[in-house]
Amino acid sequence: MSKSSPPPDAGPSSSYAMIEKINASNDLYEILGCSKYKSDSKEMRKLFLHRARNVHPDKFPSFPPATSAFQKLSLAFRILSDPASKRLYDASPSTSSGSRTSFPSSFWSHDGGFEGGSSAGDLRAADETLNGVLFQVWTEFIEGDFHMIRVVINAINETNSGLNLGNDTVETLEGALRRLRSLLLGGQKYAGVIRFELIRLYEIQQNLRALRWLDLGGRLRLTLQLTRVVVSIPLQIDKALKDEAETELVAERKRLANPKPPPETTSPSPRRPKEPQTISQGPESWTAPTEPEIAASRAGAGLLNSKLEMTLKMTAAVLESGEGWLGGGGKQETLVN
């Protein structure tokens, strides 16, 4: 299999076609999929997130061209979404290959990726670009459209009294979502856990805004999908935090049970040097944390308390049933252009 060939168990062919198209181009507008004259910052963000969801290397861990495509996509968005760098790019004369003199073709490698040593080609920098956009998406949602989630949860509570979704639960959920914003701001680790859910959240919002007001069935279905995505996000982060705490607890127990021996010191004798002493260490011996200790560790590290965690899981199940009843269970909406 060649380096640029999709693996036999490849996913949707459209994603691989998009990866190939991005890697074959040096024109930033073509890479991002936008028009030079008609695309504003909102349109660029929409196209960037849509393409990032389709080409991100997390979805194609054994397919290197996805990495170079995502890097080129992130670079295109960084340049074109910044007015100053966009003006510089637009003012650069085009070459026959479609690249610009200020962004020469030598910037790209022969297979469409980046030349080694280029900071723009660093995958971490590309992820930081995506995470920055997703942080904006999440902040805008919390400050703007969260009221929709309140309406849906209140409606669910009225028809499913056993869930006990009162105002206190909604307030606690909103507090957890705001804390999640701080976690996303703190670095890439947790953004990677919910990266695709945040893109999905954004796409559902865009589809909702594109619907006609009288399409009540479509609005209800998309609103249920939006609520289920929002409910799933804190559950995933909560699990990641608790798993991390459990792993750290086990590692700490091992470390305490098997401390590193202090460096051996010898006092050389002028008469007869000592033979080197061989210290054989057997297998590590340690006591695993008990179930109550693990439970306490996980409870203290999570984003959600046990009651809210169980409530959100039950709510997600109800929402999924509602989507199935409306004919949209598990259906992935196509982003409206």
C-alpha positions as CSV (number, residue, x, y, z in Angstrom):
1,M,0.0,0.0,0.0
2,S,1.4,3.4,-0.9
3,K,1.8,6.1,1.6
4,S,-1.0,8.1,0.0
5,S,-3.5,5.3,-0.4
6,P,-6.5,5.0,2.0
7,P,-6.4,1.9,4.2
8,P,-8.7,-1.0,3.1
9,D,-11.2,-0.2,5.9
10,A,-11.5,3.4,4.8
11,G,-14.4,5.5,6.1
12,P,-16.6,7.7,3.9
13,S,-15.0,8.2,0.5
14,S,-15.9,11.9,0.6
15,S,-13.4,12.5,3.4
16,Y,-10.6,10.8,1.5
17,A,-11.5,12.8,-1.6
18,M,-11.4,16.0,0.5
19,I,-8.0,15.0,1.9
20,E,-6.6,14.4,-1.6
21,K,-8.0,17.7,-2.9
22,I,-6.5,19.7,-0.1
23,N,-3.1,18.1,-0.5
24,A,-3.1,18.6,-4.2
25,S,-3.7,22.4,-3.9
26,N,-1.4,25.3,-2.9
27,D,-4.2,27.9,-3.1
28,L,-5.5,28.8,0.3
29,Y,-9.0,29.7,-0.9
30,E,-9.3,26.3,-2.6
31,I,-7.9,24.5,0.5
32,L,-10.5,26.2,2.7
33,G,-13.2,25.8,0.1
34,C,-14.2,29.4,0.1
35,S,-14.6,32.3,-2.4
36,K,-12.0,35.0,-2.4
37,Y,-14.7,37.7,-2.9
38,K,-17.8,36.4,-1.2
39,S,-16.6,34.7,2.1
40,D,-16.7,36.6,5.3
41,S,-15.2,35.5,8.7
42,K,-18.3,33.5,9.7
43,E,-18.4,31.6,6.4
44,M,-14.7,30.8,6.7
45,R,-15.2,29.5,10.2
46,K,-18.1,27.3,9.1
47,L,-16.1,25.9,6.2
48,F,-13.0,25.4,8.4
49,L,-14.9,23.4,11.0
50,H,-16.8,21.3,8.4
51,R,-13.5,20.3,6.7
52,A,-11.6,19.8,9.9
53,R,-14.3,17.3,11.0
54,N,-13.8,15.4,7.8
55,V,-9.9,15.4,7.6
56,H,-8.7,15.5,11.2
57,P,-5.9,12.9,11.7
58,D,-7.6,11.7,14.9
59,K,-10.1,10.0,12.5
60,F,-7.3,8.6,10.3
61,P,-4.5,7.6,12.7
62,S,-2.9,5.3,10.1
63,F,-3.3,7.6,7.1
64,P,-0.5,10.3,7.0
65,P,-2.0,12.4,4.2
66,A,-4.8,13.3,6.7
67,T,-2.2,15.0,8.9
68,S,-0.8,17.1,6.1
69,A,-4.3,18.0,4.9
70,F,-5.3,19.2,8.3
71,Q,-2.1,21.2,8.7
72,K,-2.7,22.9,5.4
73,L,-6.4,23.5,6.2
74,S,-5.4,25.2,9.6
75,L,-2.8,27.3,7.9
76,A,-5.3,28.4,5.3
77,F,-7.8,29.4,8.0
78,R,-5.2,31.2,10.1
79,I,-4.0,33.3,7.1
80,L,-7.4,34.1,5.5
81,S,-9.3,34.8,8.7
82,D,-6.7,37.4,9.7
83,P,-7.3,40.6,7.7
84,A,-3.6,41.7,7.6
85,S,-2.3,38.3,6.5
86,K,-5.2,37.9,4.1
87,R,-4.4,41.3,2.4
88,L,-0.7,40.2,2.1
89,Y,-1.8,36.9,0.6
90,D,-4.2,38.5,-1.8
91,A,-1.6,41.1,-2.9
92,S,1.0,38.4,-3.7
93,P,1.2,37.5,-7.4
94,S,0.1,34.0,-8.3
95,T,2.4,31.6,-10.0
96,S,1.5,29.0,-12.5
97,S,1.2,26.4,-9.8
98,G,-1.4,28.5,-8.0
99,S,0.8,29.5,-5.1
100,R,1.8,33.0,-4.1
101,T,5.2,34.6,-4.2
102,S,4.9,35.5,-0.5
103,F,3.9,31.8,0.1
104,P,6.2,30.0,-2.3
105,S,5.6,26.5,-3.5
106,S,8.7,25.4,-1.7
107,F,6.7,26.0,1.5
108,W,4.9,22.8,0.6
109,S,6.5,19.4,0.3
110,H,6.3,17.3,-2.9
111,D,3.4,15.2,-1.5
112,G,1.3,18.2,-0.5
113,G,2.4,18.3,3.1
114,F,4.7,20.7,4.8
115,E,8.5,20.9,4.6
116,G,10.2,19.7,7.8
117,G,11.0,22.3,10.4
118,S,8.2,24.6,9.4
119,S,6.4,25.9,12.5
120,A,3.2,26.3,10.4
121,G,3.3,22.6,9.7
122,D,3.4,21.6,13.3
123,L,0.4,19.4,14.2
124,R,0.2,21.0,17.6
125,A,-0.1,24.4,16.1
126,A,-2.9,23.2,13.8
127,D,-4.8,21.7,16.7
128,E,-4.4,24.9,18.7
129,T,-6.0,26.8,15.8
130,L,-8.9,24.4,15.8
131,N,-9.2,24.4,19.6
132,G,-9.3,28.2,19.6
133,V,-12.2,28.2,17.2
134,L,-14.0,25.6,19.2
135,F,-13.5,27.6,22.4
136,Q,-15.2,30.5,20.7
137,V,-18.1,28.2,19.6
138,W,-18.6,26.9,23.1
139,T,-18.5,30.4,24.6
140,E,-21.0,31.8,22.1
141,F,-23.3,28.9,22.8
142,I,-23.2,29.3,26.6
143,E,-23.8,33.0,26.3
144,G,-26.4,32.8,23.6
145,D,-28.3,29.6,22.8
146,F,-28.2,27.8,26.2
147,H,-31.8,29.0,26.8
148,M,-32.9,26.5,24.1
149,I,-31.6,23.7,26.3
150,R,-33.5,25.0,29.3
151,V,-36.7,24.9,27.3
152,V,-36.1,21.3,26.1
153,I,-35.1,20.1,29.6
154,N,-38.2,21.7,31.1
155,A,-40.4,20.0,28.5
156,I,-38.7,16.6,29.2
157,N,-39.3,17.1,32.9
158,E,-43.0,17.7,32.4
159,T,-43.4,14.5,30.4
160,N,-40.9,12.4,32.4
161,S,-41.5,13.3,36.1
162,G,-39.2,10.4,37.2
163,L,-36.1,12.3,35.9
164,N,-36.7,15.1,38.4
165,L,-35.2,17.8,36.2
166,G,-35.9,20.8,38.3
167,N,-34.5,24.3,38.1
168,D,-31.7,23.3,40.5
169,T,-30.6,20.6,38.1
170,V,-30.5,23.0,35.2
171,E,-28.5,25.5,37.2
172,T,-26.0,22.9,38.2
173,L,-25.7,21.8,34.6
174,E,-25.1,25.3,33.5
175,G,-22.4,25.7,36.2
176,A,-20.7,22.5,35.0
177,L,-20.8,23.8,31.4
178,R,-19.2,27.1,32.4
179,R,-16.5,25.2,34.3
180,L,-15.9,23.1,31.2
181,R,-15.1,26.4,29.4
182,S,-12.3,27.0,31.8
183,L,-11.0,23.5,31.1
184,L,-11.0,24.1,27.4
185,L,-9.2,27.4,27.9
186,G,-6.5,25.5,29.9
187,G,-5.1,23.5,27.1
188,Q,-5.5,20.9,24.4
189,K,-6.0,17.8,26.6
190,Y,-9.7,18.1,27.2
191,A,-10.5,19.9,23.9
192,G,-9.3,16.7,22.2
193,V,-11.9,14.6,24.1
194,I,-14.9,16.6,22.8
195,R,-13.5,18.1,19.6
196,F,-15.9,16.4,17.2
197,E,-18.9,17.0,19.6
198,L,-18.2,20.7,19.6
199,I,-18.1,20.7,15.8
200,R,-21.3,18.8,15.7
201,L,-22.8,21.4,18.1
202,Y,-21.8,24.2,15.8
203,E,-23.2,22.4,12.7
204,I,-26.6,21.8,14.3
205,Q,-26.8,25.4,15.3
206,Q,-26.1,26.4,11.7
207,N,-28.7,24.0,10.4
208,L,-31.3,25.3,12.8
209,R,-30.7,28.9,11.7
210,A,-31.0,27.9,8.1
211,L,-34.4,26.2,8.6
212,R,-37.7,27.9,7.7
213,W,-39.6,29.1,10.7
214,L,-42.6,27.0,9.7
215,D,-40.6,23.8,9.5
216,L,-41.7,22.8,13.1
217,G,-40.8,19.1,12.7
218,G,-37.3,19.9,11.5
219,R,-36.8,22.4,14.3
220,L,-37.9,20.0,17.0
221,R,-35.7,17.2,15.6
222,L,-32.6,19.5,15.4
223,T,-33.3,21.0,18.9
224,L,-33.4,17.4,20.4
225,Q,-30.1,16.6,18.6
226,L,-28.6,19.8,19.9
227,T,-29.7,19.1,23.5
228,R,-28.3,15.5,23.3
229,V,-25.0,16.8,22.1
230,V,-24.8,19.3,24.9
231,V,-25.7,16.7,27.5
232,S,-23.1,14.3,26.1
233,I,-20.2,16.8,26.3
234,P,-20.0,17.2,30.2
235,L,-20.5,13.4,30.5
236,Q,-17.4,12.8,28.3
237,I,-15.3,15.3,30.1
238,D,-16.5,14.0,33.5
239,K,-15.4,10.5,32.5
240,A,-12.0,11.7,31.3
241,L,-11.3,13.6,34.5
242,K,-12.3,10.6,36.7
243,D,-10.3,8.2,34.6
244,E,-7.3,10.4,34.9
245,A,-7.7,10.6,38.7
246,E,-7.9,6.8,39.0
247,T,-4.8,6.4,36.8
248,E,-2.9,8.9,39.0
249,L,-4.0,7.1,42.2
250,V,-2.7,3.8,40.9
251,A,0.5,5.3,39.8
252,E,1.0,7.0,43.2
253,R,0.4,3.7,45.0
254,K,3.0,2.0,42.8
255,R,5.5,4.8,43.4
256,L,5.1,4.7,47.2
257,A,5.3,1.0,47.3
258,N,8.4,0.8,45.2
259,P,10.5,3.9,45.8
260,K,13.7,4.3,43.8
261,P,16.7,3.2,45.9
262,P,19.1,5.9,46.9
263,P,22.3,6.0,44.8
264,E,24.9,3.6,46.3
265,T,27.9,5.2,47.8
266,T,31.1,3.4,48.5
267,S,34.2,4.4,50.5
268,P,37.2,3.2,48.4
269,S,39.9,1.4,50.4
270,P,43.4,2.3,49.6
271,R,44.5,-1.3,50.2
272,R,41.8,-3.3,48.4
273,P,39.1,-1.9,46.1
274,K,35.6,-3.3,46.7
275,E,34.1,-5.5,44.1
276,P,31.0,-3.9,42.5
277,Q,27.8,-5.0,44.4
278,T,25.0,-6.4,42.3
279,I,21.5,-5.5,43.5
280,S,18.8,-7.6,42.1
281,Q,15.3,-6.3,42.4
282,G,12.3,-8.6,42.1
283,P,9.0,-7.7,40.6
284,E,7.2,-4.6,41.9
285,S,5.0,-5.3,44.9
286,W,2.2,-2.9,45.7
287,T,-1.3,-2.9,47.0
288,A,-4.0,-1.8,44.6
289,P,-6.5,0.9,45.8
290,T,-9.7,-0.5,47.2
291,E,-13.0,0.2,45.4
292,P,-14.1,2.8,48.0
293,E,-10.7,4.6,47.5
294,I,-11.1,4.6,43.7
295,A,-14.7,5.8,44.1
296,A,-13.6,8.6,46.4
297,S,-10.8,9.6,44.0
298,R,-13.2,9.7,41.0
299,A,-15.9,11.6,42.8
300,G,-13.5,14.3,43.9
301,A,-12.1,14.8,40.4
302,G,-15.2,14.8,38.2
303,L,-17.1,17.6,36.6
304,L,-20.4,16.2,37.8
305,N,-21.7,14.9,41.0
306,S,-23.2,11.4,41.0
307,K,-26.8,12.6,40.9
308,L,-26.3,14.9,38.0
309,E,-24.3,12.3,36.1
310,M,-27.1,9.8,36.4
311,T,-29.7,12.4,35.5
312,L,-27.8,13.4,32.4
313,K,-27.4,9.8,31.3
314,M,-31.2,9.2,31.7
315,T,-31.9,12.5,29.9
316,A,-29.7,11.5,26.9
317,A,-31.6,8.2,26.7
318,V,-34.9,10.1,26.6
319,L,-33.6,12.5,23.9
320,E,-32.3,9.6,21.8
321,S,-35.8,7.9,22.0
322,G,-37.4,11.2,21.0
323,E,-35.1,11.5,18.0
324,G,-35.9,7.9,17.0
325,W,-39.6,8.7,17.2
326,L,-39.2,11.7,15.0
327,G,-37.1,9.7,12.5
328,G,-33.8,11.3,13.3
329,G,-32.2,9.0,15.8
330,G,-28.4,8.8,15.2
331,K,-28.8,10.7,11.9
332,Q,-25.9,13.0,11.0
333,E,-27.1,16.2,9.5
334,T,-25.2,17.6,6.5
335,L,-23.9,21.1,7.0
336,V,-25.9,23.7,5.2
337,N,-23.7,25.7,2.9
